[in-house]
Amino acid sequence: MMAQSPTVTSDQSELSMRTSTSTHGNHRIETMRSRLGEWLAQRLGSATVAISDLAKPKSGGRSNETYIFDISWKVDGERRQKNLVLRLKPTSHRLFIDDNFEKQYRILSLLRETTTAPVPKVLWFESDGSVLGAPFFVMEKIEGESPADNPPYKIEGFVRNASVENRRQLWVSSIETLARLHSHAFSMGQLDFLSEPSLGISGIEQQLTWWRSCLDWAEAGQPHPVAVATWEYLVNNMPRDRPTGLSWGDARLGNMLFHDFRCVAVLDWELVSLGGAMHDLGYWLAYEHYNAHPSLPGLGSRSETIETWERFSGRRAVDLAWYEVFGCFRLLVIIIRACRMRREAGLRVGYPDFEFNNRCTHRLAELLQLPPPGKLPE
């Protein structure tokens, strides 16, 4: 699945799983083009649908296989066109223990229909895996740019090249979007499909249980000392207020699209849950700290992020210390799983002890007053 990567220069490189270009890959694309064209023709009431520029995006979509493409077709002699995105359910290379695949489609549909949240319009869901080898859904493409993970947006790309004023506008827009994402009052029962009552009473308790199962799965019988210590802290210091509310899940700048430095889309809902708003803020802070590169003028600091989020959301960031630790814990579980996936694919992990000694484990050691888990490479 993955090509041999160059020497890793950033922790974030371990979170990216790239697909190699090969003859086999080209054959698969052509097969997909043919089958997808037939499938779309049935839904659009057209004899033929022409598909062009079918390819994976340059960044994003690290847990679901994502393709962008253009289509054209005729209805009553009139030529029509659309720019689309397809997301394919993960099969053999899974970053998460559960993919929540159909839930992604359902939450995007619900948000698009009932809120002002900037999300893509989803068009169709296909549960029959025989069409493309796995279930998939199709949505309209939103034009915009996404701050990349690899190479990190702080060292290359449109954010790096922007003026300080535009960079500030992008940052403020991102925090405003994050803060207002949870402002909609959903009707009774609208979010029930996200509930996992067998995992806990409240949404945040369900998330804690789910991430523990993810850790057990990712560790594969080899306990991770910092992860185990963090788990003990989370269980022993659970907030008294345990909310149930919408949580985006993978809340970070790289999962947003921007046009003219304003957020036009919130993407990647594979970790959607009922963990609540603070669940997202804690992960946002954890991920920004993990991004090791020096910040750029115009991008807000940690304290500015919290202050701006509170101002736009109209809420206080209560129990933030616990939620930030939980955010780091979630990120660490992803790192452990990504390292295992790389080893299974015969790829290098940045440096020998990366899985145990990285910026995330160091941040957790700092927050929990644990001994440093080693010395980070310079």
ZAFIVO-817447 format. One record per residue (C-alpha): residue number from 1; residue in one letter; chain; x, y, z. Coordinates in nm, 4 decimals. Layout:
ZAFIVO-817447
(NUM, "a", "A", (X, Y, Z))
...
END
This chain:
ZAFIVO-817447
(1, "m", "A", (0.0000, 0.0000, 0.0000))
(2, "m", "A", (0.2753, 0.2468, 0.0909))
(3, "a", "A", (0.5948, 0.3497, -0.0792))
(4, "q", "A", (0.9240, 0.3718, 0.1072))
(5, "s", "A", (0.9344, 0.7142, 0.2656))
(6, "p", "A", (1.2372, 0.9387, 0.2988))
(7, "t", "A", (1.3989, 1.0009, 0.6339))
(8, "v", "A", (1.1354, 1.1388, 0.8681))
(9, "t", "A", (1.1925, 1.5007, 0.9655))
(10, "s", "A", (0.8814, 1.5577, 1.1768))
(11, "d", "A", (0.6635, 1.3637, 1.4193))
(12, "q", "A", (0.3683, 1.4449, 1.1965))
(13, "s", "A", (0.5124, 1.2382, 0.9146))
(14, "e", "A", (0.4219, 0.9292, 1.1172))
(15, "l", "A", (0.0539, 1.0191, 1.0906))
(16, "s", "A", (0.0561, 1.0146, 0.7103))
(17, "m", "A", (0.0048, 0.6937, 0.5151))
(18, "r", "A", (0.0828, 0.7502, 0.1476))
(19, "t", "A", (-0.0148, 0.5243, -0.1420))
(20, "s", "A", (0.2479, 0.4424, -0.4039))
(21, "t", "A", (0.2023, 0.5075, -0.7747))
(22, "s", "A", (0.2287, 0.1812, -0.9672))
(23, "t", "A", (0.0985, -0.0089, -1.2661))
(24, "h", "A", (-0.1309, -0.1979, -1.0311))
(25, "g", "A", (-0.2563, 0.1327, -0.8913))
(26, "n", "A", (-0.3265, 0.2681, -1.2391))
(27, "h", "A", (-0.5202, -0.0467, -1.3295))
(28, "r", "A", (-0.7255, -0.0094, -1.0127))
(29, "i", "A", (-0.8054, 0.3528, -1.0977))
(30, "e", "A", (-0.9270, 0.2554, -1.4441))
(31, "t", "A", (-1.1410, -0.0265, -1.3033))
(32, "m", "A", (-1.2867, 0.2130, -1.0480))
(33, "r", "A", (-1.3549, 0.4702, -1.3191))
(34, "s", "A", (-1.5522, 0.2171, -1.5246))
(35, "r", "A", (-1.7581, 0.0781, -1.2373))
(36, "l", "A", (-1.8198, 0.4184, -1.0818))
(37, "g", "A", (-1.9329, 0.5545, -1.4191))
(38, "e", "A", (-2.1916, 0.2773, -1.4533))
(39, "w", "A", (-2.3108, 0.3320, -1.0958))
(40, "l", "A", (-2.3443, 0.7087, -1.1431))
(41, "a", "A", (-2.5288, 0.6668, -1.4738))
(42, "q", "A", (-2.8041, 0.4751, -1.2933))
(43, "r", "A", (-2.8418, 0.7482, -1.0320))
(44, "l", "A", (-2.8335, 1.0372, -1.2756))
(45, "g", "A", (-3.0664, 0.8823, -1.5313))
(46, "s", "A", (-2.8084, 0.9080, -1.8059))
(47, "a", "A", (-2.6908, 0.6584, -2.0644))
(48, "t", "A", (-2.3275, 0.7410, -1.9896))
(49, "v", "A", (-2.1330, 0.9408, -1.7364))
(50, "a", "A", (-1.7832, 1.0571, -1.8255))
(51, "i", "A", (-1.5381, 1.0670, -1.5349))
(52, "s", "A", (-1.2181, 1.2702, -1.5552))
(53, "d", "A", (-0.9297, 1.3507, -1.3210))
(54, "l", "A", (-1.0033, 1.0610, -1.0834))
(55, "a", "A", (-0.7238, 1.0792, -0.8263))
(56, "k", "A", (-0.6408, 1.0938, -0.4587))
(57, "p", "A", (-0.6019, 1.4406, -0.3055))
(58, "k", "A", (-0.2514, 1.5569, -0.2215))
(59, "s", "A", (-0.3293, 1.5834, 0.1488))
(60, "g", "A", (-0.5877, 1.4766, 0.4042))
(61, "g", "A", (-0.8058, 1.1668, 0.4352))
(62, "r", "A", (-0.5616, 0.9650, 0.6398))
(63, "s", "A", (-0.8086, 0.7001, 0.7587))
(64, "n", "A", (-1.0551, 0.6768, 0.4683))
(65, "e", "A", (-0.9564, 0.6316, 0.1061))
(66, "t", "A", (-1.0579, 0.9546, -0.0670))
(67, "y", "A", (-1.0827, 1.0362, -0.4381))
(68, "i", "A", (-1.1676, 1.3569, -0.6198))
(69, "f", "A", (-1.3057, 1.3582, -0.9729))
(70, "d", "A", (-1.5159, 1.5474, -1.2259))
(71, "i", "A", (-1.8181, 1.4078, -1.4080))
(72, "s", "A", (-2.0203, 1.5135, -1.7087))
(73, "w", "A", (-2.3432, 1.3667, -1.8435))
(74, "k", "A", (-2.6439, 1.4522, -2.0554))
(75, "v", "A", (-3.0076, 1.4821, -1.9519))
(76, "d", "A", (-3.2594, 1.5537, -2.2300))
(77, "g", "A", (-2.9725, 1.6558, -2.4537))
(78, "e", "A", (-2.8374, 1.9074, -2.2018))
(79, "r", "A", (-2.4753, 1.8675, -2.0887))
(80, "r", "A", (-2.4237, 1.8866, -1.7100))
(81, "q", "A", (-2.1127, 1.8776, -1.4930))
(82, "k", "A", (-2.0198, 1.8268, -1.1275))
(83, "n", "A", (-1.7040, 1.8166, -0.9188))
(84, "l", "A", (-1.7280, 1.5328, -0.6668))
(85, "v", "A", (-1.5493, 1.3569, -0.3834))
(86, "l", "A", (-1.5741, 0.9853, -0.3049))
(87, "r", "A", (-1.4896, 0.8305, 0.0297))
(88, "l", "A", (-1.4315, 0.4563, 0.0422))
(89, "k", "A", (-1.4694, 0.2546, 0.3597))
(90, "p", "A", (-1.1302, 0.1337, 0.4898))
(91, "t", "A", (-1.0725, -0.2401, 0.4740))
(92, "s", "A", (-0.7281, -0.3903, 0.5415))
(93, "h", "A", (-0.5382, -0.0743, 0.6428))
(94, "r", "A", (-0.7480, 0.0671, 0.9258))
(95, "l", "A", (-0.6236, 0.3482, 1.1461))
(96, "f", "A", (-0.9183, 0.3157, 1.3866))
(97, "i", "A", (-1.0763, 0.0076, 1.5396))
(98, "d", "A", (-1.4216, 0.1185, 1.4198))
(99, "d", "A", (-1.4654, 0.3272, 1.1080))
(100, "n", "A", (-1.8038, 0.4900, 1.1872))
(101, "f", "A", (-1.8383, 0.4950, 0.8106))
(102, "e", "A", (-2.2138, 0.5223, 0.7667))
(103, "k", "A", (-2.2264, 0.7638, 1.0612))
(104, "q", "A", (-2.0020, 1.0006, 0.8655))
(105, "y", "A", (-2.2567, 1.0107, 0.5868))
(106, "r", "A", (-2.5466, 1.0550, 0.8268))
(107, "i", "A", (-2.3887, 1.3366, 1.0282))
(108, "l", "A", (-2.2914, 1.5261, 0.7143))
(109, "s", "A", (-2.6482, 1.4903, 0.5848))
(110, "l", "A", (-2.7934, 1.6067, 0.9159))
(111, "l", "A", (-2.5585, 1.9041, 0.9520))
(112, "r", "A", (-2.6180, 2.0127, 0.5946))
(113, "e", "A", (-2.9960, 1.9915, 0.6300))
(114, "t", "A", (-3.0457, 2.1407, 0.9755))
(115, "t", "A", (-2.7515, 2.3709, 1.0574))
(116, "t", "A", (-2.5314, 2.6401, 0.9060))
(117, "a", "A", (-2.2156, 2.4346, 0.9639))
(118, "p", "A", (-1.9900, 2.4490, 0.6549))
(119, "v", "A", (-1.9927, 2.0855, 0.5457))
(120, "p", "A", (-2.0078, 1.9252, 0.1999))
(121, "k", "A", (-2.3393, 1.8225, 0.0498))
(122, "v", "A", (-2.3553, 1.4425, 0.0460))
(123, "l", "A", (-2.5377, 1.2916, -0.2497))
(124, "w", "A", (-2.5411, 0.9133, -0.2272))
(125, "f", "A", (-2.4433, 0.6271, 0.0025))
(126, "e", "A", (-2.3671, 0.2823, -0.1376))
(127, "s", "A", (-2.3629, -0.0066, 0.1102))
(128, "d", "A", (-2.2991, -0.2764, -0.1519))
(129, "g", "A", (-1.9273, -0.3519, -0.1370))
(130, "s", "A", (-1.9312, -0.5317, -0.4718))
(131, "v", "A", (-1.9419, -0.2040, -0.6678))
(132, "l", "A", (-1.5980, -0.0713, -0.5705))
(133, "g", "A", (-1.4754, -0.3346, -0.3264))
(134, "a", "A", (-1.6152, -0.1590, -0.0165))
(135, "p", "A", (-1.9079, 0.0669, 0.0769))
(136, "f", "A", (-1.8660, 0.4318, -0.0205))
(137, "f", "A", (-2.0410, 0.7669, -0.0335))
(138, "v", "A", (-2.0223, 1.0554, -0.2781))
(139, "m", "A", (-2.0412, 1.4250, -0.1971))
(140, "e", "A", (-2.0027, 1.7535, -0.3772))
(141, "k", "A", (-1.6553, 1.9008, -0.3844))
(142, "i", "A", (-1.6034, 2.2354, -0.2111))
(143, "e", "A", (-1.3314, 2.4476, -0.3642))
(144, "g", "A", (-1.0689, 2.5530, -0.1146))
(145, "e", "A", (-0.7244, 2.4893, 0.0272))
(146, "s", "A", (-0.6388, 2.2774, 0.3289))
(147, "p", "A", (-0.3378, 2.3375, 0.5586))
(148, "a", "A", (-0.1302, 2.0284, 0.4893))
(149, "d", "A", (0.0236, 1.7833, 0.7363))
(150, "n", "A", (0.2968, 1.6590, 0.5055))
(151, "p", "A", (0.4866, 1.8793, 0.4494))
(152, "p", "A", (0.3497, 2.0706, 0.7497))
(153, "y", "A", (0.1670, 2.3916, 0.6677))
(154, "k", "A", (0.3997, 2.5901, 0.8945))
(155, "i", "A", (0.6986, 2.5262, 0.6691))
(156, "e", "A", (0.5441, 2.5076, 0.3209))
(157, "g", "A", (0.2252, 2.5967, 0.1356))
(158, "f", "A", (-0.0368, 2.8677, 0.1213))
(159, "v", "A", (-0.0458, 2.9328, 0.4980))
(160, "r", "A", (0.3303, 2.9790, 0.5114))
(161, "n", "A", (0.3224, 3.2066, 0.2061))
(162, "a", "A", (0.0306, 3.4204, 0.3254))
(163, "s", "A", (0.0600, 3.7700, 0.4691))
(164, "v", "A", (0.0339, 3.8078, 0.8463))
(165, "e", "A", (-0.3094, 3.9691, 0.8038))
(166, "n", "A", (-0.4433, 3.6835, 0.5897))
(167, "r", "A", (-0.2928, 3.4262, 0.8223))
(168, "r", "A", (-0.4670, 3.5918, 1.1155))
(169, "q", "A", (-0.7967, 3.5933, 0.9277))
(170, "l", "A", (-0.7594, 3.2214, 0.8551))
(171, "w", "A", (-0.6833, 3.1440, 1.2179))
(172, "v", "A", (-0.9721, 3.3497, 1.3571))
(173, "s", "A", (-1.2087, 3.1910, 1.1045))
(174, "s", "A", (-1.0947, 2.8427, 1.2085))
(175, "i", "A", (-1.1526, 2.9038, 1.5790))
(176, "e", "A", (-1.4866, 3.0732, 1.5122))
(177, "t", "A", (-1.5977, 2.7743, 1.3034))
(178, "l", "A", (-1.4821, 2.5307, 1.5721))
(179, "a", "A", (-1.6617, 2.7274, 1.8442))
(180, "r", "A", (-1.9891, 2.7597, 1.6560))
(181, "l", "A", (-1.9929, 2.4025, 1.5317))
(182, "h", "A", (-2.1673, 2.2947, 1.8504))
(183, "s", "A", (-2.4127, 2.5846, 1.8814))
(184, "h", "A", (-2.7069, 2.4208, 1.7046))
(185, "a", "A", (-2.9835, 2.2840, 1.9291))
(186, "f", "A", (-3.0701, 1.9483, 1.7751))
(187, "s", "A", (-3.4201, 1.8101, 1.8101))
(188, "m", "A", (-3.4863, 1.5163, 2.0394))
(189, "g", "A", (-3.3495, 1.1968, 1.8885))
(190, "q", "A", (-3.1657, 1.3536, 1.5929))
(191, "l", "A", (-2.8260, 1.2462, 1.7252))
(192, "d", "A", (-2.9325, 0.9093, 1.8674))
(193, "f", "A", (-2.7485, 0.7243, 1.5907))
(194, "l", "A", (-2.4212, 0.8467, 1.7474))
(195, "s", "A", (-2.4984, 0.7030, 2.0891))
(196, "e", "A", (-2.3241, 0.3895, 2.2181))
(197, "p", "A", (-2.5106, 0.3239, 2.5476))
(198, "s", "A", (-2.3259, -0.0027, 2.6048))
(199, "l", "A", (-2.0049, 0.2011, 2.6471))
(200, "g", "A", (-2.1303, 0.4451, 2.9102))
(201, "i", "A", (-2.4095, 0.6723, 3.0267))
(202, "s", "A", (-2.2873, 1.0059, 2.8873))
(203, "g", "A", (-2.1283, 1.0817, 2.5534))
(204, "i", "A", (-1.7892, 1.1594, 2.7055))
(205, "e", "A", (-1.7934, 0.8358, 2.9077))
(206, "q", "A", (-1.8703, 0.6451, 2.5887))
(207, "q", "A", (-1.5713, 0.8103, 2.4242))
(208, "l", "A", (-1.3392, 0.7208, 2.7113))
(209, "t", "A", (-1.4409, 0.3550, 2.6885))
(210, "w", "A", (-1.4099, 0.3521, 2.3088))
(211, "w", "A", (-1.0597, 0.5016, 2.3122))
(212, "r", "A", (-0.9493, 0.2453, 2.5707))
(213, "s", "A", (-1.0542, -0.0308, 2.3291))
(214, "c", "A", (-0.8607, 0.1518, 2.0562))
(215, "l", "A", (-0.5509, 0.1550, 2.2772))
(216, "d", "A", (-0.5770, -0.2179, 2.3511))
(217, "w", "A", (-0.6113, -0.2864, 1.9792))
(218, "a", "A", (-0.3243, -0.0562, 1.8811))
(219, "e", "A", (-0.0869, -0.1913, 2.1480))
(220, "a", "A", (-0.1418, -0.5505, 2.0283))
(221, "g", "A", (-0.0368, -0.6946, 2.3638))
(222, "q", "A", (0.2623, -0.4612, 2.4179))
(223, "p", "A", (0.1619, -0.2071, 2.6860))
(224, "h", "A", (0.2725, 0.1509, 2.6286))
(225, "p", "A", (0.3890, 0.2991, 2.9643))
(226, "v", "A", (0.2849, 0.6611, 2.9019))
(227, "a", "A", (-0.0496, 0.5582, 2.7528))
(228, "v", "A", (-0.1235, 0.3351, 3.0535))
(229, "a", "A", (-0.0337, 0.6119, 3.2991))
(230, "t", "A", (-0.2506, 0.8567, 3.1071))
(231, "w", "A", (-0.5432, 0.6177, 3.1124))
(232, "e", "A", (-0.5178, 0.5881, 3.4900))
(233, "y", "A", (-0.5213, 0.9683, 3.5224))
(234, "l", "A", (-0.8265, 1.0019, 3.2968))
(235, "v", "A", (-1.0260, 0.7435, 3.4890))
(236, "n", "A", (-0.9290, 0.8773, 3.8329))
(237, "n", "A", (-0.9911, 1.2431, 3.7459))
(238, "m", "A", (-1.3101, 1.2223, 3.5402))
(239, "p", "A", (-1.4979, 1.5577, 3.5446))
(240, "r", "A", (-1.8171, 1.5709, 3.7469))
(241, "d", "A", (-1.9957, 1.7343, 3.4550))
(242, "r", "A", (-2.0060, 1.4646, 3.1859))
(243, "p", "A", (-2.1689, 1.6087, 2.8747))
(244, "t", "A", (-2.3467, 1.4458, 2.5850))
(245, "g", "A", (-2.3274, 1.6597, 2.2741))
(246, "l", "A", (-2.1946, 1.6686, 1.9211))
(247, "s", "A", (-1.8186, 1.6337, 1.8803))
(248, "w", "A", (-1.6474, 1.6595, 1.5432))
(249, "g", "A", (-1.3759, 1.4295, 1.6767))
(250, "d", "A", (-1.0744, 1.5027, 1.4554))
(251, "a", "A", (-1.0772, 1.8753, 1.5290))
(252, "r", "A", (-0.7730, 2.0383, 1.3725))
(253, "l", "A", (-0.6773, 2.3013, 1.1188))
(254, "g", "A", (-0.5746, 2.0422, 0.8593))
(255, "n", "A", (-0.9313, 1.9110, 0.8399))
(256, "m", "A", (-1.0707, 2.2451, 0.7240))
(257, "l", "A", (-1.0909, 2.3987, 0.3791))
(258, "f", "A", (-1.0329, 2.7708, 0.3272))
(259, "h", "A", (-1.1234, 3.0124, 0.0501))
(260, "d", "A", (-0.9907, 3.3682, 0.0730))
(261, "f", "A", (-0.8600, 3.2661, 0.4157))
(262, "r", "A", (-1.2067, 3.1908, 0.5542))
(263, "c", "A", (-1.3246, 2.8435, 0.6505))
(264, "v", "A", (-1.5633, 2.7024, 0.3892))
(265, "a", "A", (-1.5722, 2.3358, 0.4953))
(266, "v", "A", (-1.5238, 2.1125, 0.7984))
(267, "l", "A", (-1.4061, 1.7706, 0.6792))
(268, "d", "A", (-1.3202, 1.4210, 0.8074))
(269, "w", "A", (-1.5948, 1.3151, 1.0461))
(270, "e", "A", (-1.4710, 0.9593, 1.1058))
(271, "l", "A", (-1.4324, 1.0291, 1.4796))
(272, "v", "A", (-1.7733, 1.1942, 1.5245))
(273, "s", "A", (-1.9276, 1.1232, 1.8640))
(274, "l", "A", (-2.1379, 1.2630, 2.1467))
(275, "g", "A", (-1.8293, 1.3650, 2.3442))
(276, "g", "A", (-1.9255, 1.7338, 2.3433))
(277, "a", "A", (-1.7588, 2.0640, 2.2574))
(278, "m", "A", (-1.4712, 2.0437, 2.5076))
(279, "h", "A", (-1.3760, 1.7090, 2.3557))
(280, "d", "A", (-1.2958, 1.9009, 2.0374))
(281, "l", "A", (-1.1166, 2.1928, 2.2028))
(282, "g", "A", (-0.8923, 1.9580, 2.4028))
(283, "y", "A", (-0.7903, 1.7699, 2.0891))
(284, "w", "A", (-0.7321, 2.0929, 1.8953))
(285, "l", "A", (-0.4885, 2.2123, 2.1644))
(286, "a", "A", (-0.3182, 1.8723, 2.1815))
(287, "y", "A", (-0.2658, 1.8586, 1.8071))
(288, "e", "A", (-0.1354, 2.2147, 1.7825))
(289, "h", "A", (0.1223, 2.1415, 2.0534))
(290, "y", "A", (0.2223, 1.8249, 1.8679))
(291, "n", "A", (0.2948, 2.0336, 1.5579))
(292, "a", "A", (0.6604, 2.0868, 1.6454))
(293, "h", "A", (0.7431, 2.3652, 1.4022))
(294, "p", "A", (0.7591, 2.7243, 1.5321))
(295, "s", "A", (0.4346, 2.9125, 1.4967))
(296, "l", "A", (0.3927, 3.1741, 1.2265))
(297, "p", "A", (0.3030, 3.5392, 1.2888))
(298, "g", "A", (-0.0728, 3.5745, 1.2783))
(299, "l", "A", (-0.1528, 3.2271, 1.4120))
(300, "g", "A", (-0.2823, 3.2456, 1.7679))
(301, "s", "A", (-0.1112, 3.1110, 2.0754))
(302, "r", "A", (-0.2602, 2.8514, 2.3086))
(303, "s", "A", (-0.4014, 3.1174, 2.5411))
(304, "e", "A", (-0.5427, 3.3135, 2.2463))
(305, "t", "A", (-0.7056, 2.9970, 2.1143))
(306, "i", "A", (-0.8822, 2.9359, 2.4451))
(307, "e", "A", (-0.9863, 3.3006, 2.4832))
(308, "t", "A", (-1.1128, 3.3248, 2.1236))
(309, "w", "A", (-1.2982, 2.9937, 2.1483))
(310, "e", "A", (-1.4710, 3.1089, 2.4663))
(311, "r", "A", (-1.5682, 3.4394, 2.3060))
(312, "f", "A", (-1.7210, 3.2824, 1.9951))
(313, "s", "A", (-1.8831, 2.9886, 2.1729))
(314, "g", "A", (-2.0198, 3.1831, 2.4679))
(315, "r", "A", (-1.8910, 2.9064, 2.6961))
(316, "r", "A", (-1.6208, 2.8664, 2.9541))
(317, "a", "A", (-1.3493, 2.6122, 2.8841))
(318, "v", "A", (-1.4305, 2.4061, 3.1938))
(319, "d", "A", (-1.2214, 2.1043, 3.2953))
(320, "l", "A", (-0.9758, 2.1993, 3.0215))
(321, "a", "A", (-0.6782, 2.0251, 3.1866))
(322, "w", "A", (-0.8591, 1.6899, 3.1722))
(323, "y", "A", (-0.9781, 1.7385, 2.8157))
(324, "e", "A", (-0.6321, 1.8362, 2.6959))
(325, "v", "A", (-0.4866, 1.5217, 2.8516))
(326, "f", "A", (-0.7627, 1.3213, 2.6850))
(327, "g", "A", (-0.6775, 1.4925, 2.3549))
(328, "c", "A", (-0.3123, 1.3952, 2.3923))
(329, "f", "A", (-0.4152, 1.0404, 2.4847))
(330, "r", "A", (-0.6249, 1.0110, 2.1681))
(331, "l", "A", (-0.3382, 1.1446, 1.9587))
(332, "l", "A", (-0.0972, 0.8989, 2.1210))
(333, "v", "A", (-0.3259, 0.6051, 2.0420))
(334, "i", "A", (-0.3261, 0.7168, 1.6772))
(335, "i", "A", (0.0546, 0.7379, 1.6812))
(336, "i", "A", (0.0853, 0.3879, 1.8288))
(337, "r", "A", (-0.1485, 0.2472, 1.5652))
(338, "a", "A", (0.0219, 0.4382, 1.2795))
(339, "c", "A", (0.3624, 0.3051, 1.3895))
(340, "r", "A", (0.2303, -0.0486, 1.3899))
(341, "m", "A", (0.0850, -0.0009, 1.0412))
(342, "r", "A", (0.4188, 0.1265, 0.9110))
(343, "r", "A", (0.6089, -0.1671, 1.0606))
(344, "e", "A", (0.3607, -0.4152, 0.9158))
(345, "a", "A", (0.4114, -0.2521, 0.5761))
(346, "g", "A", (0.7891, -0.2824, 0.6063))
(347, "l", "A", (0.8426, 0.0925, 0.6497))
(348, "r", "A", (1.0678, 0.2764, 0.8886))
(349, "v", "A", (0.9391, 0.4626, 1.1913))
(350, "g", "A", (1.1246, 0.7946, 1.2149))
(351, "y", "A", (1.3767, 0.6891, 1.4816))
(352, "p", "A", (1.4052, 0.3687, 1.6879))
(353, "d", "A", (1.2067, 0.4728, 1.9980))
(354, "f", "A", (0.9674, 0.7139, 1.8266))
(355, "e", "A", (0.6549, 0.5279, 1.9394))
(356, "f", "A", (0.7472, 0.5865, 2.3065))
(357, "n", "A", (0.9516, 0.9054, 2.2815))
(358, "n", "A", (0.7828, 1.1796, 2.0816))
(359, "r", "A", (0.6340, 1.5227, 2.1335))
(360, "c", "A", (0.3029, 1.3744, 2.2419))
(361, "t", "A", (0.4536, 1.1515, 2.5125))
(362, "h", "A", (0.6676, 1.4439, 2.6290))
(363, "r", "A", (0.3604, 1.6669, 2.6515))
(364, "l", "A", (0.1773, 1.4036, 2.8547))
(365, "a", "A", (0.4781, 1.3627, 3.0821))
(366, "e", "A", (0.4726, 1.7399, 3.1353))
(367, "l", "A", (0.0982, 1.7546, 3.2040))
(368, "l", "A", (0.0968, 1.4512, 3.4359))
(369, "q", "A", (0.4336, 1.5218, 3.6020))
(370, "l", "A", (0.5857, 1.1975, 3.4772))
(371, "p", "A", (0.9549, 1.1381, 3.4064))
(372, "p", "A", (1.0502, 1.2415, 3.0502))
(373, "p", "A", (1.0241, 0.9346, 2.8244))
(374, "g", "A", (1.3669, 0.9988, 2.6679))
(375, "k", "A", (1.5449, 1.2718, 2.4787))
(376, "l", "A", (1.3903, 1.4031, 2.1585))
(377, "p", "A", (1.6202, 1.4099, 1.8536))
(378, "e", "A", (1.7308, 1.7586, 1.7576))
END
